[in-house]
Amino acid sequence: MLSSAWIANLVLDLLLIVEGTGMPGVPFQPAFFAVAIFITQGEVPFVLCWIFASLANLLGNVLGYLIGNKLGEPFVLKVKFLRLEPGDIEDLRNLANKYGPWVVVISRWFGPIRTPTILLAGTLGMNLPVYTLFSSIGAFSWNFAWLWATWQGSKLLLTILGADASQNWLIAMLIGWGLAFASLTVVMGAWHRYKNNRDSSKENMNDNVDNRSEQHAK
C-alpha cells in the first residue's frame, strides 16, 4: 500500500501531466507544498520526487504536442480562453525562427506563450525528438525550481511554527492555494494585458490607415 508521501507525489505527477499539455489554471502549487513537507520530514527523497515530477510534466508536454500537431492551427484558434488570432501565431512563428527550439524552454518560464508553443510546436516545423529534448530541459529546470523553492519554504515554515503536523499541513495548504491563485492571476493578467495592448495597436494602426485614406481622397 502506498504511503501518504507517495500518494502526494502521485497527485502532483498527475496534475503536472495535465498542466504539461498546456492546460492553464491547473492548481499544482498546493501539491508541490504537500510533497515538500514530506521531503522535509524525510519520508521521500528530493531527487526522486524531482525526477518523477519532471518526467510527468514532460509526458504532458509530448501529449500536448501530439494533440496540437494532429488538430492544427484551426483548433488552437478556436480555444476561447487563449484569445489567439492568426497574427499571434505569426508572432510565435517569428520567435521560433529567431530562437529555434529554445523557444520551448523560454515558454516553460513565460506563461503567456506556453500553451500556444506546446500546441503549435509541430505545426511550426519542430519535429518530436527535438521538441522532446528541449521540453525536457524546460521541464527539469522548472520543476527543480518549484520543488526546491517549496522544499526550502517548508523547512523554514516548520522551523518557525514548531507546531504539530496537522497545523503545519493546514498552513502549508493555505500557502499553496494562495500561490496557486497568485500565479494564475499574474499569468492571466499578463496574457490579457498583452492581448489588449496588441488589440489597441491594431486599432491605432487601422485608424492611421483610415486617416491616410481620407487625406488621399481629399
C-alpha positions in Angstrom: 0.0 0.0 0.0 1.3 3.4 -0.9 2.2 5.8 1.9 0.8 9.3 2.2 4.0 10.7 0.8 3.9 8.7 -2.4 0.2 9.4 -2.8 1.0 13.1 -2.6 3.7 12.5 -5.3 1.2 10.7 -7.5 -1.3 13.5 -7.2 1.4 16.0 -8.1 2.6 14.0 -11.1 -1.0 13.7 -12.4 -1.5 17.4 -12.1 1.8 18.1 -13.9 0.8 15.8 -16.7 -2.4 17.8 -17.2 -0.5 21.1 -16.8 2.1 19.9 -19.2 -0.4 19.6 -22.1 -0.8 23.4 -21.9 -3.9 23.5 -19.8 -3.9 26.8 -17.9 -5.1 27.2 -14.3 -4.1 23.7 -13.0 -3.6 24.1 -9.2 -0.3 22.2 -8.9 1.1 24.6 -6.3 -0.6 23.0 -3.2 0.6 19.6 -4.4 4.2 20.9 -4.6 3.9 22.1 -1.0 2.5 18.7 0.2 5.4 16.9 -1.4 7.8 19.4 0.0 6.5 18.8 3.5 7.1 15.1 3.1 10.7 15.7 1.8 11.4 18.0 4.8 10.1 15.2 7.1 12.5 12.7 5.4 9.7 10.5 4.1 10.7 10.8 0.4 13.9 11.8 -1.3 14.1 15.2 -3.1 15.9 13.8 -6.2 13.4 11.0 -6.9 10.4 13.4 -6.4 12.1 15.9 -8.8 12.7 13.2 -11.5 9.2 11.9 -11.3 7.6 15.4 -11.4 9.8 16.4 -14.4 9.0 13.2 -16.3 5.3 13.6 -15.7 5.4 17.2 -16.9 7.4 16.1 -20.0 4.8 13.5 -20.7 2.2 16.2 -20.7 4.3 18.3 -23.0 4.5 15.5 -25.5 0.8 14.8 -25.3 0.1 18.5 -25.9 2.4 18.5 -28.9 0.7 15.4 -30.4 -2.8 16.9 -29.8 -1.8 20.2 -31.4 0.1 18.6 -34.3 -3.0 16.5 -35.1 -5.6 19.2 -34.8 -3.5 22.1 -36.1 -3.9 25.8 -36.0 -7.7 25.9 -36.6 -8.2 24.0 -33.3 -5.8 26.3 -31.3 -7.5 29.4 -32.7 -10.9 28.1 -31.5 -9.7 27.7 -27.9 -11.6 30.7 -26.5 -9.6 31.3 -23.3 -6.4 31.8 -25.3 -7.9 34.6 -27.4 -5.5 33.8 -30.2 -5.6 35.3 -33.6 -3.6 34.4 -36.8 -1.3 37.3 -36.0 -0.4 35.8 -32.7 0.6 32.6 -34.3 2.7 34.5 -36.8 4.4 36.2 -33.8 5.1 32.8 -32.3 6.5 31.6 -35.6 8.8 34.6 -35.7 10.0 33.7 -32.2 10.6 30.1 -33.3 12.6 31.3 -36.3 14.7 33.6 -34.1 15.4 31.3 -31.1 14.9 27.9 -32.7 13.9 25.1 -30.4 15.0 27.2 -27.4 11.6 28.9 -27.6 10.2 25.7 -26.0 12.5 26.3 -23.0 11.6 30.0 -22.9 7.9 29.3 -23.0 8.2 27.0 -20.0 9.2 30.0 -17.9 6.9 32.6 -19.6 3.3 31.6 -19.1 1.6 33.7 -21.8 3.3 31.8 -24.7 3.5 28.4 -23.0 0.2 26.9 -24.2 0.4 28.0 -27.9 4.0 26.9 -28.0 3.2 23.4 -26.8 0.2 23.0 -29.1 1.8 24.6 -32.2 5.4 23.3 -31.9 4.6 20.6 -34.5 2.9 22.9 -37.0 5.8 25.4 -36.6 8.1 22.7 -38.1 9.7 21.3 -34.9 9.9 17.5 -35.0 9.1 15.4 -32.0 12.6 14.3 -30.9 13.9 17.9 -31.0 10.8 19.1 -29.2 11.1 16.4 -26.5 14.8 17.2 -25.9 14.2 20.9 -25.3 10.9 20.3 -23.4 13.0 18.1 -21.1 15.4 21.0 -20.4 12.4 23.2 -19.6 10.6 20.6 -17.5 13.6 19.5 -15.4 14.7 23.1 -14.7 11.2 24.4 -14.0 10.3 21.5 -11.7 13.6 21.7 -9.9 13.0 25.4 -9.2 9.5 24.8 -7.9 10.3 21.8 -5.8 13.5 23.3 -4.4 11.7 26.5 -3.5 8.8 24.8 -1.8 11.2 22.4 0.0 13.2 25.3 1.4 10.0 27.2 2.2 8.5 24.2 4.0 11.7 23.8 6.1 11.5 27.4 7.1 7.8 27.1 7.8 8.2 24.1 10.1 11.2 25.8 11.9 9.2 29.0 12.5 5.9 27.4 13.5 7.2 24.5 15.6 3.6 23.3 15.6 2.2 19.8 15.2 1.7 18.1 11.9 -1.9 18.9 11.4 -1.3 22.6 11.9 1.6 22.5 9.5 -0.4 20.8 6.9 -3.2 23.3 7.1 -0.9 26.3 6.8 1.1 24.7 4.0 -2.1 24.1 2.1 -3.3 27.6 2.6 0.1 28.9 1.4 -0.1 26.5 -1.6 -3.6 27.7 -2.6 -2.5 31.3 -2.2 0.4 30.7 -4.5 -1.9 29.0 -7.0 -4.3 31.9 -7.0 -1.4 34.4 -7.3 0.3 32.5 -10.1 -2.9 32.2 -12.1 -3.7 35.9 -11.5 -0.3 37.0 -12.7 -0.3 34.8 -15.8 -3.8 35.6 -16.9 -3.2 39.3 -16.2 0.0 39.3 -18.3 -1.7 37.4 -21.1 -4.8 39.7 -21.2 -2.6 42.8 -20.9 -0.6 41.5 -23.9 -3.8 40.9 -25.9 -5.3 44.2 -25.0 -2.1 46.1 -26.0 -2.0 44.1 -29.2 -5.6 44.9 -30.0 -5.1 48.6 -29.2 -2.1 48.7 -31.5 -4.1 47.2 -34.3 -6.9 49.7 -33.8 -4.4 52.6 -33.9 -2.9 51.2 -37.0 -6.2 50.8 -38.7 -7.2 54.4 -37.6 -4.0 55.7 -39.1 -4.6 53.8 -42.4 -8.2 55.2 -42.5 -6.9 58.8 -41.9 -4.4 58.5 -44.6 -7.0 57.1 -47.0 -9.3 60.1 -46.2 -6.5 62.5 -46.8 -5.6 61.0 -50.1 -9.3 61.1 -51.1 -9.4 64.8 -50.4 
